[in-house]
Amino acid sequence: MRWPNEERNPDTVEALSTLFPWVDETPRLPPRLHTRVQARIAALVPAVPFARVLPPAAAELAARLAAFLDIESAQAQQFLHTLAVAPGPPWRPSGLPGLHVIPLLGGPRVGGAICILVYLAPGHGLPPHRHQGEEWTVVLHGWVQEDDGHCWGPGDRLHRAPGSVHALSALAAMPCLCAVVSNGGMEFVAACPVAPSPVS
């Protein structure tokens, strides 16, 4: 099958037919179905989390974090430096496996809200939970995937409405670090895993 807008290169076609004589460029699907399949593939390609999307520069990420938490840029830069030591001090275990946090003090615009930095170890996350208030999250490093399959990377911003239920986890390739502003708590809607006891 050819990708949409792919140019036919005679040399490539000849090389493929020599190496793989069983390759048939003619689609075996009916034309209408073939068109639908190609359109579906074209729609999926930009959503692949490891597509060539450059993360924002450090200065831009600091500016986004400063605006997100309503703090000065210098303070946002200090918060970004703590990402390098995660999950060591000053990061605190949350009680969930692979999840560490740092409570933050946001600016006046987010006064009264819960502000935290969150570290998710690769493959770890939050089980299904219900938000009791609005929550905003900005991804600072790595990739997080929600239970509906959506993936979010550096600089992306997520919003959850009160009453919404979801689960999420860091992709297995690397840890994920986020900043969270929440106007309410959350409740788990499924059995919550217990962090293993430290080995003496």
C-alpha positions as CSV (number, residue, x, y, z in Angstrom):
1,M,0.0,0.0,0.0
2,R,1.3,3.5,-0.8
3,W,1.2,6.4,1.7
4,P,-1.0,9.3,0.7
5,N,0.8,11.8,-1.6
6,E,3.7,9.4,-2.0
7,E,5.6,9.8,-5.2
8,R,6.2,6.8,-7.4
9,N,9.9,6.5,-7.8
10,P,10.7,4.0,-10.7
11,D,14.1,3.0,-9.1
12,T,12.4,2.3,-5.8
13,V,9.7,0.2,-7.5
14,E,12.3,-1.8,-9.4
15,A,14.4,-2.4,-6.3
16,L,11.4,-3.5,-4.3
17,S,10.2,-5.9,-7.1
18,T,13.7,-7.4,-7.3
19,L,14.1,-7.8,-3.5
20,F,10.5,-8.8,-2.8
21,P,8.9,-10.3,-5.9
22,W,5.7,-10.9,-3.9
23,V,5.1,-7.2,-3.4
24,D,2.2,-6.1,-5.4
25,E,1.7,-2.3,-5.7
26,T,-1.9,-2.8,-6.9
27,P,-4.2,-2.7,-3.8
28,R,-6.2,-5.8,-3.4
29,L,-8.9,-3.8,-1.5
30,P,-11.9,-2.4,-3.4
31,P,-11.1,1.2,-4.4
32,R,-13.6,2.9,-2.0
33,L,-12.3,0.8,0.9
34,H,-8.7,1.4,-0.1
35,T,-9.3,5.2,0.0
36,R,-10.9,5.0,3.4
37,V,-8.0,2.9,4.8
38,Q,-5.5,5.4,3.5
39,A,-7.4,8.3,4.9
40,R,-7.5,6.6,8.3
41,I,-3.8,6.0,8.3
42,A,-3.1,9.6,7.3
43,A,-5.3,10.8,10.3
44,L,-3.4,8.5,12.7
45,V,0.1,9.4,11.7
46,P,0.2,12.8,13.3
47,A,-1.1,11.3,16.6
48,V,1.8,8.9,17.0
49,P,3.6,10.1,20.2
50,F,7.1,9.6,18.8
51,A,6.5,11.6,15.6
52,R,9.2,14.2,15.0
53,V,7.7,16.9,17.2
54,L,10.4,19.0,18.9
55,P,9.8,19.8,22.6
56,P,9.7,23.5,23.5
57,A,13.0,25.1,24.4
58,A,13.8,25.4,28.1
59,A,13.1,29.2,28.1
60,E,9.8,28.7,26.4
61,L,8.9,25.8,28.9
62,A,9.8,28.1,31.8
63,A,7.6,30.8,30.4
64,R,4.7,28.4,30.1
65,L,5.2,27.1,33.6
66,A,5.4,30.7,35.0
67,A,2.1,31.6,33.3
68,F,0.5,28.3,34.3
69,L,1.4,28.8,38.0
70,D,1.2,32.6,38.0
71,I,4.8,32.9,39.2
72,E,7.9,34.8,38.2
73,S,10.1,33.3,35.4
74,A,13.1,32.9,37.8
75,Q,11.0,30.8,40.2
76,A,9.7,28.7,37.3
77,Q,13.4,28.1,36.3
78,Q,14.1,26.9,39.8
79,F,11.2,24.5,39.6
80,L,12.5,23.1,36.3
81,H,15.9,22.5,37.9
82,T,14.2,20.1,40.4
83,L,13.2,17.9,37.5
84,A,16.8,16.8,37.2
85,V,16.9,15.3,40.7
86,A,13.5,13.5,40.5
87,P,12.6,11.3,42.2
88,G,15.2,12.1,44.9
89,P,14.8,14.9,47.5
90,P,13.0,17.3,47.6
91,W,10.5,14.9,45.9
92,R,8.2,13.1,48.2
93,P,6.6,9.6,47.8
94,S,2.9,9.9,47.2
95,G,1.9,6.4,48.5
96,L,1.3,5.2,44.9
97,P,4.0,3.1,43.2
98,G,6.3,5.2,41.0
99,L,4.6,8.5,41.8
100,H,6.4,11.3,43.6
101,V,5.3,14.9,44.2
102,I,6.5,18.4,45.3
103,P,3.8,20.7,46.7
104,L,4.1,24.2,45.3
105,L,2.8,27.7,46.1
106,G,1.2,29.3,43.1
107,G,0.5,33.0,42.5
108,P,-2.6,35.0,43.2
109,R,-4.4,33.8,40.1
110,V,-4.3,30.2,41.4
111,G,-4.8,31.1,45.0
112,G,-6.7,28.4,46.9
113,A,-5.9,25.8,44.4
114,I,-3.7,22.7,45.0
115,C,-0.4,23.2,43.0
116,I,2.1,20.3,42.7
117,L,4.8,18.9,40.5
118,V,4.3,15.3,39.7
119,Y,6.9,12.6,38.8
120,L,5.6,9.4,37.1
121,A,8.2,6.6,36.7
122,P,8.1,4.9,33.3
123,G,5.0,2.7,33.1
124,H,3.5,4.0,36.3
125,G,0.5,6.3,36.8
126,L,-2.8,6.9,38.4
127,P,-5.6,4.3,38.4
128,P,-9.1,5.4,37.4
129,H,-10.2,8.4,39.5
130,R,-12.9,11.0,39.5
131,H,-12.1,14.7,39.8
132,Q,-14.1,16.7,42.4
133,G,-13.1,20.0,40.9
134,E,-11.5,21.4,37.8
135,E,-7.9,20.3,37.1
136,W,-5.3,21.6,34.7
137,T,-2.0,19.8,33.9
138,V,1.0,20.9,31.8
139,V,3.5,18.2,30.7
140,L,7.1,19.3,31.3
141,H,9.0,16.2,30.4
142,G,8.3,12.8,28.9
143,W,4.9,11.5,27.7
144,V,1.7,10.6,29.5
145,Q,-1.0,8.4,28.1
146,E,-4.7,8.5,29.2
147,D,-6.8,5.4,29.3
148,D,-8.6,6.5,26.1
149,G,-5.3,6.3,24.2
150,H,-4.5,10.0,23.9
151,C,-0.8,10.9,24.5
152,W,0.5,14.2,25.7
153,G,4.1,15.5,25.5
154,P,6.3,18.4,26.6
155,G,4.3,21.7,26.6
156,D,0.9,20.1,26.2
157,R,-1.9,21.2,28.5
158,L,-4.7,19.0,29.7
159,H,-8.0,20.1,31.4
160,R,-10.4,17.9,33.4
161,A,-13.9,19.0,34.4
162,P,-15.4,18.2,37.7
163,G,-16.9,14.7,37.8
164,S,-14.7,13.5,34.9
165,V,-13.1,10.0,35.3
166,H,-9.9,8.8,33.7
167,A,-6.7,7.0,34.3
168,L,-3.2,7.8,33.0
169,S,0.3,6.5,33.0
170,A,3.8,7.5,31.8
171,L,4.9,5.7,28.7
172,A,7.4,3.0,29.3
173,A,10.2,4.8,27.5
174,M,10.9,7.5,30.0
175,P,9.6,9.2,33.2
176,C,6.9,11.9,32.9
177,L,7.0,15.1,34.9
178,C,4.0,17.5,35.1
179,A,2.8,20.5,36.9
180,V,-0.8,20.3,38.2
181,V,-3.3,23.0,39.4
182,S,-6.4,21.5,40.9
183,N,-9.4,23.2,42.4
184,G,-10.6,20.1,44.2
185,G,-9.5,16.6,45.2
186,M,-10.1,13.3,43.5
187,E,-11.4,10.0,44.5
188,F,-10.3,6.6,43.2
189,V,-13.1,4.6,41.5
190,A,-11.2,1.3,41.4
191,A,-8.9,-0.5,43.8
192,C,-5.9,1.6,44.5
193,P,-2.5,-0.1,44.3
194,V,-0.4,0.1,47.5
195,A,3.2,1.1,47.4
196,P,5.5,-1.7,48.4
197,S,7.1,-1.5,51.9
198,P,10.8,-0.5,51.8
199,V,13.2,-3.4,52.1
200,S,15.3,-3.3,55.3
